[in-house]
Amino acid sequence: MIRLLLISYLLIPGFKLLAQDYHADKYLKLIRTGVFNKIFINRQPMPIDKFRVVARVALETIDNDTVEVPGLSRAEIEIYRTLINNLTVIDTTSWRDSELITCVIVPGESHVNVEYAISKFKPEGKEDVKFYKQMVDRFNRGSYTDKWIYTFSRPIIDETGNYAVLTDTSELNMFGCFFYKWNGYAWKEMLNISTRN
């Protein structure tokens, strides 16, 4: 009996580490699912007040039946609603390159280092390098409203770890609210309510 308890005691930290790794991997998958196709990302994630505004507008859109929600039951919509309405704290830790491996993280002054951007885009030839340099140059010369910088919230995940909400904003008051569900091996976008085409 003592041997069994000792083995259990020694293995529990390993199980905790495996669980932590699993949740960290799941979290990274969600981030990369939600932002992988955006080029310029604001280093500072969205604060809770802006998250609430975007998420509540999305819920109002659902409530007003102005959007179809195929694949989502009423109970699942209530899970998202509870998640949004009960939120009291949101993680606003600055985004890291290790999280957003294909995105250019824009510092507060909205100027992007060309070499840094090129390293993120991973061009395949001289023509690609030239294209990306021109794109970054146009970005750096543009006024704030000309820049298409996305500000994402960090994901909000329910206590089961199976439902998540991610929001973003960009210039000209554009926004998106994305509802995700874990299917056992990947996050699936269940609903996207956005002011963009």
C-alpha positions as CSV (number, residue, x, y, z in Angstrom):
1,M,0.0,0.0,0.0
2,I,2.8,2.4,0.9
3,R,4.6,1.6,-2.4
4,L,1.4,2.4,-4.3
5,L,1.0,5.7,-2.5
6,L,4.7,6.5,-3.1
7,I,4.3,5.7,-6.9
8,S,1.1,7.8,-7.0
9,Y,2.9,10.7,-5.3
10,L,5.8,10.6,-7.7
11,L,3.5,10.4,-10.8
12,I,1.0,13.1,-9.9
13,P,3.5,16.0,-10.7
14,G,4.1,14.3,-14.1
15,F,0.3,14.2,-14.7
16,K,0.0,17.8,-13.7
17,L,2.7,18.8,-16.1
18,L,1.1,16.8,-18.9
19,A,-2.3,18.5,-18.1
20,Q,-0.6,21.9,-18.2
21,D,1.1,21.1,-21.5
22,Y,-2.2,19.9,-22.9
23,H,-4.0,23.1,-21.9
24,A,-1.1,25.3,-23.1
25,D,-1.1,23.5,-26.4
26,K,-4.9,23.9,-26.7
27,Y,-4.6,27.6,-25.9
28,L,-1.9,28.1,-28.6
29,K,-4.0,26.3,-31.1
30,L,-6.9,28.6,-30.4
31,I,-4.8,31.7,-30.8
32,R,-3.3,30.5,-34.0
33,T,-6.7,29.5,-35.3
34,G,-8.1,32.9,-34.5
35,V,-5.4,35.2,-35.7
36,F,-3.1,33.2,-38.1
37,N,-4.3,35.0,-41.2
38,K,-4.0,38.6,-39.9
39,I,-0.8,40.3,-40.8
40,F,-0.4,43.3,-38.4
41,I,-1.4,42.7,-34.8
42,N,-1.3,45.3,-32.0
43,R,1.1,44.1,-29.3
44,Q,-1.4,45.0,-26.6
45,P,-4.5,42.8,-26.4
46,M,-7.9,44.2,-26.2
47,P,-9.0,45.4,-22.7
48,I,-12.1,44.0,-20.9
49,D,-14.3,47.0,-21.6
50,K,-13.8,46.8,-25.4
51,F,-14.2,43.0,-25.3
52,R,-17.5,43.4,-23.6
53,V,-18.8,46.0,-26.1
54,V,-17.9,43.8,-29.1
55,A,-19.1,40.5,-27.5
56,R,-22.4,42.0,-26.4
57,V,-23.1,43.5,-29.8
58,A,-22.5,40.0,-31.2
59,L,-25.0,38.5,-28.7
60,E,-27.6,41.2,-29.5
61,T,-27.2,40.2,-33.2
62,I,-27.9,36.6,-32.3
63,D,-30.9,37.6,-30.1
64,N,-32.4,39.7,-32.8
65,D,-32.3,36.7,-35.1
66,T,-30.3,38.7,-37.7
67,V,-27.8,35.9,-38.0
68,E,-28.3,32.2,-38.4
69,V,-26.5,29.9,-36.0
70,P,-26.3,26.5,-37.7
71,G,-24.5,23.9,-35.6
72,L,-25.1,25.7,-32.3
73,S,-27.8,24.7,-29.9
74,R,-29.6,27.2,-27.7
75,A,-27.8,25.6,-24.8
76,E,-24.4,26.3,-26.4
77,I,-25.4,29.9,-27.1
78,E,-26.2,30.2,-23.4
79,I,-22.7,28.9,-22.6
80,Y,-21.2,31.6,-24.7
81,R,-23.6,34.2,-23.1
82,T,-22.7,33.1,-19.6
83,L,-19.0,33.2,-20.4
84,I,-19.2,36.8,-21.8
85,N,-21.6,38.1,-19.1
86,N,-19.7,36.6,-16.1
87,L,-16.3,37.8,-17.3
88,T,-14.6,40.0,-14.6
89,V,-10.9,39.8,-15.6
90,I,-9.2,39.5,-19.0
91,D,-5.6,38.7,-19.7
92,T,-3.9,41.7,-21.3
93,T,-0.4,40.3,-21.3
94,S,1.4,41.6,-24.4
95,W,1.5,39.2,-27.4
96,R,4.7,37.3,-28.0
97,D,6.3,36.2,-31.2
98,S,6.3,32.6,-30.0
99,E,2.5,32.8,-29.9
100,L,1.9,34.6,-33.2
101,I,4.5,33.0,-35.3
102,T,3.2,34.3,-38.7
103,C,2.0,37.7,-37.6
104,V,3.9,41.0,-37.3
105,I,3.4,42.3,-33.8
106,V,3.1,46.1,-33.9
107,P,4.4,48.1,-31.0
108,G,2.5,51.0,-29.6
109,E,4.0,53.6,-31.9
110,S,2.7,51.6,-34.9
111,H,6.1,51.5,-36.7
112,V,7.3,48.1,-37.9
113,N,10.9,47.2,-38.4
114,V,11.4,45.9,-42.0
115,E,13.9,43.1,-41.1
116,Y,11.6,41.9,-38.3
117,A,8.6,41.8,-40.6
118,I,10.5,40.0,-43.4
119,S,11.6,37.4,-40.8
120,K,8.0,36.7,-39.9
121,F,6.7,36.6,-43.6
122,K,9.5,34.1,-44.6
123,P,9.7,35.1,-48.3
124,E,10.7,32.5,-50.8
125,G,12.7,34.6,-53.2
126,K,13.8,38.1,-54.1
127,E,10.5,39.1,-55.5
128,D,8.8,38.2,-52.3
129,V,11.3,40.2,-50.3
130,K,10.7,43.2,-52.5
131,F,6.9,42.8,-52.2
132,Y,7.1,42.6,-48.4
133,K,9.5,45.5,-48.1
134,Q,7.1,47.6,-50.1
135,M,4.2,46.5,-48.0
136,V,5.9,47.4,-44.7
137,D,7.1,50.7,-46.2
138,R,3.5,51.6,-47.1
139,F,2.4,50.5,-43.7
140,N,5.0,52.7,-42.0
141,R,4.2,55.7,-44.1
142,G,0.5,55.5,-43.8
143,S,-1.6,57.5,-41.4
144,Y,-3.2,55.6,-38.5
145,T,-6.5,55.2,-40.3
146,D,-4.7,53.8,-43.3
147,K,-3.1,51.0,-41.3
148,W,-5.0,47.8,-40.9
149,I,-3.9,46.8,-37.4
150,Y,-5.9,44.2,-35.6
151,T,-6.3,44.4,-31.8
152,F,-7.3,41.0,-30.5
153,S,-8.6,40.0,-27.2
154,R,-6.9,37.0,-25.6
155,P,-9.2,34.1,-25.8
156,I,-11.9,33.7,-23.1
157,I,-12.4,30.0,-22.4
158,D,-15.2,28.4,-20.4
159,E,-14.5,26.2,-17.4
160,T,-14.8,23.0,-19.4
161,G,-12.2,24.1,-21.8
162,N,-14.4,23.4,-24.8
163,Y,-16.0,26.8,-25.6
164,A,-14.1,30.0,-26.3
165,V,-14.7,33.6,-27.5
166,L,-12.2,35.7,-29.3
167,T,-12.8,39.3,-30.4
168,D,-11.0,41.8,-32.5
169,T,-11.2,45.4,-33.6
170,S,-9.5,47.3,-36.4
171,E,-9.5,50.8,-37.8
172,L,-12.8,52.5,-38.8
173,N,-14.6,50.8,-35.9
174,M,-14.6,47.4,-37.6
175,F,-14.9,44.4,-35.3
176,G,-15.3,40.7,-35.2
177,C,-16.5,38.3,-32.5
178,F,-15.6,34.6,-33.0
179,F,-17.2,31.7,-31.2
180,Y,-15.1,28.5,-31.0
181,K,-15.8,24.9,-29.9
182,W,-13.2,22.3,-29.2
183,N,-13.9,19.1,-31.1
184,G,-11.4,16.9,-29.3
185,Y,-8.3,17.7,-31.4
186,A,-8.8,21.2,-32.9
187,W,-10.8,24.4,-32.4
188,K,-13.7,24.9,-34.8
189,E,-15.1,28.3,-35.5
190,M,-18.8,27.9,-34.9
191,L,-19.9,31.5,-35.5
192,N,-18.3,34.7,-36.8
193,I,-20.2,38.0,-36.3
194,S,-18.2,40.7,-38.0
195,T,-18.7,44.2,-39.5
196,R,-16.3,43.2,-42.3
197,N,-17.3,41.6,-45.5
